[in-house]
Amino acid sequence: MASNYNMHTSSRVAIIGAGVSGLAAAKHLARHRPQVFEASDSIGGVWRKCTYETTKLQSVRVSYEFSDFPWPNRCESSFPTYVEVLDYLEAYAKHFDLLKYIKLNCKVVEVRFIGDGQDLHMGNIGAYGNLLPGKPVWEVAVRTEHGDIKWHAFEFLVLCTGKYGDVPRIPTFPVKKGPEIYKGEVLHSMDYSKLDKEKASLLLRGKNVVVIGSKKSAIDLALESALANQGEEGKTCTMVVRTPHWVIPHYWVWGLPFFLFYSTRASQFIHERPNQSFFITIFSPIFSLLRAAVSRFIESYVLWKLPLEKYGLKPDHPFQEDYASCQMAIMPENFFDEADKGTIRFKRTKNWWFYDEGVEFEDGTTLEADVVILATGYDGMKKLKDIVPEPFRTWLEFPWGIIPLYRGTIHPLIPNMGFIGHVLGGSNLKSSEIHARWLSQLLDDKFKLPSKVKMLDQFLKEMDVMRRSSRFYRNHCFSTFSIQHADELCNDMNLKP
């Protein structure tokens, strides 16, 4: 690898990624003059790279804003479009003068550990170590827009690569039943998001489209296909659904605001949490019944408001499992109007594969298709593994299956590295902001980390709660105990929760 090695002393901290998490990290770590490496040509992360014409924020503006930078029109009740979100993020970066730290078209291609050799041993489970030791711990290779490789050295790395975008999750298929035998066009939702409006419409118009998936991306894609196929010559889009998940029409349930059910101290009191008191443990059977009652109350409204049963889309699991794993989505207003017109159809199946004219299902039926779009999500862990070197790469998720982050930020077994935006909560922006603030105070030595054993023990308690709350616990979501998590972060920072 041809390289230009430079031992930079202008910055002790590097941030990888300039999406929501990277911007929050840059703002709170600004006193360290961080270098922010962004692989693309602009800031914004998934809001820049993984959006479609119909993509909107899943909440009102006040629920998705930085604490010190309100939206200019924050009282509007409508959900902002992705363009409005990008404008807000760019205004935030300019207001706090963050652009001077950000290096666009700079992709991190390799990271090397040059710190204390004792940190290479998994058996070393004592103190975490000095976060800013005064000498380089990581060497970072960055490919610039001109194609050359430059090396940099830093004391601390902050990974803000996120769980979405960049690395598509592609299904595996039986031999000779993959996309190679299909005569039509196959693309991932990530590829579709890169098309401009005209090319996207041309791809869908007059085509039999199959969208694989049932979550937010699949819903948006199916709606875009339906809108591109209006009129007599329009074709049908079929969503292939493996596991239906709960959706809601808006943030009201039987006349009550949705936040009352999960986003207040009183509502989260009945949910399991790490380090819960003996009192809560004693009454856990009663709280379990209350949680189930809340879930059924919400389900009754959703089933009354949306035709999920009519189209075979009623999930087999309770609503609370989707909320506890951060999988709830808002259904676009006109989605089922298109389904009623026949421009969107649904096929539930556990397994499917390609044949030359389209897709085939486990029940022996087939579906002809001109275009197949894989809305099958992203492999955020692969993104991390492409950056983090061995032996730390092996420890990223071993043996728990999800990355063990203390306070959602520090991996106890990986020295001098922070992670922001890799856990989910009620609001991912607000979660990134408070984790960035916590990390900033940690680097400023305002408080100390506990031992590695205690940090791992805290993570295991959180994972046990997530596992008992939802079969989809690998999403690493704090939504049902997000207030307690924020309280713990505030207590560390000596702030009033």
N, C-alpha and C positions, 0 to 999 in steps of 0.2 A: 504494500500500500504506500503510494507516494504521499509524503506528508511534509508539512512545514511546522516544526515543533516550536512552540512559544510558551514559556513559563510566565503567564500573566500574573502580575501582582496587583492590578487595579481592582480586582474583585476576589473576595474569599468565598463567595456563594454563587452557584449556578442554578438556574431554574430551567427545566426542560418542558416547553409547552407554553403557549400564550393564549390559551382559552380562558374561560372564567376563572379557573383555579390558578392558572399562571399569573393572571392579572392581579388577583387578590394577593398572591404570594409576593409579587413584585412590589406592590404598594406597601405591604407591611414589613418587608425586608429592605426597603429603600435605603435605610441608613447604611446598609452594607454594600450599596451600589452593585446589585447583582447583575450578572449577565443572563439574559433570557434568550434561549435558543428556540426558535420556532421554525419548523420544517417548511411550512407553507409561506405564501407571499403576503399574508395578512393575519391579523389577530382575530380572535373569536371562536377558535376551536370548532366544536361540532355545529355551532350556529352558522359557521361559514362553510363547513365541508359536508354536512349531513342533513341538509334541509331541502324541502321541495316547495313548489309554488304555494301550496296550501298549508305549509307548516306554521303553526302558531305556538306561542307559549301555553303551557297547560294551567296557568293560573293568572290572576289579575296582577297588575304591576306592583302593588305594594307588597306582594308575597315574594317578589323576585327583584329585590333591589339591595344594593349595598347600604349599610347602616349610615354611612356618611355621604351618600350621593343619591338623593331621591330622584325618581323619574320626574321629568318636567311636567307631565300630565298624569301624575300618579293616581288621581281620583277617578279616572275613567274606568268603567266597569268591563270594557271589552278586553279580550285577550290580545296582547301585542303580536304582530306578525314577526317572523324571523328577521325581517329587514329592520324593524323597530328595535328588536333586541340587539342586533349588531350596532345600530346607531348609538344605543345606550352604552354598550361596552366600549365603543370607540371614544365616546364623550368622557367616560370614566378614565380611560387611559390618558387622554389629553389633559383632563382636569388635574390629575395628580402627576403629570409629567412623567409617565411611565415609558413612553415610546423611546426615550433615550437609552433605556436599558435593553430594549428588545432588538434582537438580530433576526431579521426575516430571511427566509430561504436558507436557513442554517439547520441542517439535519444532523442530529447526534447519531453517529454510526457505530461508535465503540466507546466503552467505558472500562478503565483499568483501575484496580485497587493498588495503591502504593503506600497504604498506611501500615499500622502496627500488625505484624504477622500473627499476633495472638488472636486477633479478630477473625482469622480464617478458620478457627476451630469452633465447631458447633458446641463443643463441651464447655466453652468459656461463657458461663452464664452469671458472671458477677456484675460489677458496675458497668454501665453503658459506655463510659469513656468521655473524653473531652470533645465537645461538639465543634469548637473552633480552636484547634490545637496550636495554631500559629505556623503550621507547615502543611503542604498539600497532602491530601488523602486520596483524591481521585484524579485521574487523567481522563480527559474527555476529547474524543476525536469528532470534529465537526466538518461535514461536507458543505461547502459554500455553494452559492448559486453558480459559480464558475466551474464547479466540479473538483476543485482542489480540497485536500484534507488538511485541516489545521488542528493542532493539539493545544489543549488548555489544561491548566491544573487548578484545582479548587480544594478547599477544606470541607465544604459541605455541598451536597446536591439535593435539590428539591424536584421530585418527579411529579409533574402536573400533566401527564399524558392522558389521563382520564380513562373511563371504561368503554367509551364509544368512539367510533371513527377509526380510520387508518387501516385496521386489520379486519377484514370481513370474516365472519364465521360461515364456512361453507359446509353443507351437509356431505356426508360420505354415502356412496351408493354401491350396490352390488356390481360385480364385474360385468362390463358391457351394458350397464344400465344407467350410466352417467350422462352428463351433458354432451359428451363427445359423439353420441349416436343421434342426438336431437338435431333436426334440420332447421329449427327456428333460432331465435336469438335468446340468449341467457345472460342475465346480468344481475349483480347484487344491488341492493338499494343504495349502497355507497356510490356505485358507478352511475346510477340514475341521478343522484343528487348533483353530480358534476355537469349534467346537461343544462343548457340554457332553456328558457321557456319554449322556444320554437322547436328545438330538437326533441324535447321531452314530449311535446304534443304530437309531433310527427311520429315518434316511436309508438305512441299509444293509439292514435286515431285510426279507426277502421280495423283494429287488430283484436283478435281473441287473446286476452291477457290473463295469465295465471300469476297470482301473487302468493308466494309461500310464506305463511306467518299469520299471526293474529294480534300482535301488539301494535303500538302506536304507529310505527313506520309502515306496517302492512295496511293499517286502516287508512292512513293518508294516501298511500299509493293506490289503493283500490278506489278511493274517492277521486283522485286525479284521473285515473283511467276512465271512470264513469263520466266525468265532466268533459273529457276529450272525445267521448263517443255519444254525444247527444244527437238526436234526430233519427230518422228511419234507417240510415245506413250505419248507425252506431253498433258496435259489437259489445260483447259481455266480458266483464272481468270476474274471475272466480278466485275467491280467497280459499286457500287450502289451510285448514285449521287443525292443528294437532291437539293443542290444549287451550281451550277457551279461557280467557281471563276476564274478570269483572271490569266493566266500564261504567262510567256514570255520565248522565247528560249534562250536568252542571253542578255547582257547589251548593246545592240546596237539597234537603231530604225532608219530604213531607212538611215543607215550610220552614224548616230549621237550617241554619247555616252549617255546612259540613264540618267546619273546624271544631264545633262543639263536641263532636264524637271522638276525635283523636288528637287534637292539637292544643288542649288546655291541660293544666296540671290536674284538674279534677278527672278529666277523661283518661289521662294516662295513668292515673292512680290505680285503676283496676287491671292494668296490664303488667305482666311479669317484667322484671328488670334485674340487672346485675346488682349484687350486694343489697338485695331488698331486705327490709326489716323483718324481724320475727313476727310482728303483728300482721304484715301483709302475707307472709307465708302461711300463717294459721288460717287466714280467711281466703286463701287461694281458691278453694272449691266454689265459694260464693262468687268471687270475682270472675272465675271461669264462666259461670252461668251468665253473669252480666255481660261479659264480652260476647258471648254467643247471642245474647238478646240484641245487643247493639248491631251485630253483624246481620242478623235476620231482619231487623228493622230497616236497615239500609237496602238489603237485598229485595225486600218487599216493594220498596219505592222504585228501584231500578227495573224490576220485572214488570211493574205497572207502567212505567214511563217508556221503556224500550222493548221492542219485540224480540228479545233474546230467545225466548222459548219457541216462537214462531219459526225462527231460522236455525234452530238447533244450536244456539250459541250460549246457552246457560251453562256456566262452569259447574264442574262436579265438586268443587271445594268451596268453603265459605268465603265471603268477602274479606273477612279479617286476615286471611292468609295472603291475599294479594296486597292488601295495604301494608301488612307487616314485612313484606318483601319488596316494597316500592314498585309494584307492577300495575297499580291502578292507572287508568287512562281516561281522559275526557273524550267522549264521542262527538265528532263534528255534527252540527245541527242537522245538516241535510244528508247524512250518510244513509240512514234507513229509508229516506225518500227515494234515493237511487236504488236501493234494494227492492223497494216496492215496485219500481218501474222495470225491474229486471236487468238493469245495467250492472248490478253487483249481485253475485251469487256466492254460495258457500258450500264447501265440501269438507266434512270432518273425516279425518283418517289418522291412523297412527304412523303408517308408512306409505311412502310413494317413491317412484323412480321415473326416469325418462324412458320413452320409446321414441321412434323416429318422428312421429307426428305431434308429440306432446308429452303428457304425463300419465302414468298408470298407477292405480291404487291397489292396496292389498286385497280389496274385495273383488278384484278382477275387472273393474270398470276402467275406462280410459277417458281422457279429456284432451281434445285437440287444442293446440295453442300455437299462436304466432310468436308470442313473447312470454318468457317466464322470468319473473323478477323474484329474487331470493331476499325476502325481508327477514333474514335469519339472524340478525344481530351482529355483534362485533366481539372480537377476542381481545379484550383489554389485557388479559394476563400475558398473551403472546407479545403484546407491545412492550410490556415490562421486561419479559424475558429476553427480548431483542436488545435491551439496553443494559440490564443488570448482569455483570459477569459472574462466572463461577468462582467460588462455590456458593455465592449468595443467591444465584439464580435458582439453585435447587431448593433453597430454604424459603423462597418466596411464598409458596403455598403448602409445602410439606410440613407435617403430614395431615393438615386439616382440610385441604381443598380450597381454602380461601386465605388471602394474605392476612397474617396476624398483626394488625396495627393497633398499637397502644394509643389511646385517645384518637383513634382514626388517622394517625399521622406517622408514628414511629414504629418501624419494625425492630423488635428487640435484638435480633441477631444480625442486622445489617448496620454497620457503623456509619455515622456521619451522612445519613441519608434520610430525607423526609418525603412523605407521600401526601399529596393534597388532591382531593377529588376522586379518591378511589373507594370511598364508602358513601352510601346513600342515606339521605334523611328526608325530612319533610320538604325542605327547599335546598336543592343542591348548591345554589349560589350562596345562601346564608351559611350553609355548612362549610363551604370552602373558605368563606370569609373568617369565621371564628377559628377554624383550624389554622389558617395562615397567621392570625393574630396570636394564637397560642404558640405556634412555632417560633414566631418572632421573639416573644418574651423568653422562650426557652433558650434561643441562641444568645439572647442578651443576658443570660444567667440570672433571670429574675426568680427562677425556681429550678429545682433539680428533678431529674427522672428517678423513679425507684429502681430497684435492681431488675435485671432482665427476667428473673424468676417471677417477680411480682407483676411485671408488665405482661408476661405470657399468661399468668394466672387470671389477670383482669380480662384479657382477650377471650380466654376459654370460658369465663363466666358469661360474657356477652354472646359468644357463639352458642352456648347452651340455651340461652333465652331465645335467640333467633331460630334455632333448630326446633324448639318446642312451639314456636309461634307460627311457623310456616314450613311447608315441605320445600319451598323455594328459597331456603335460608342462604344459599350460596351467593345470592345477590348482595350480601353484606349490607343490610339495611337497618338503620337505627330508628325507624319512623315511630314505633310504639313506645320507645323510651328516649326520644330525641331531647326532651326537656331535661331529663336527668343527665344525659350526656353533656348537654350545654352547661348545666350546673357544675359538673365536674371540671370542665375546661375553665370555667370562670373561677372556681375555687382555687385551681392551680395558679391562676393569674392574680389571685387575691382581689378579685372583682366581685361585686355583689351580683348574684345570679338574677 
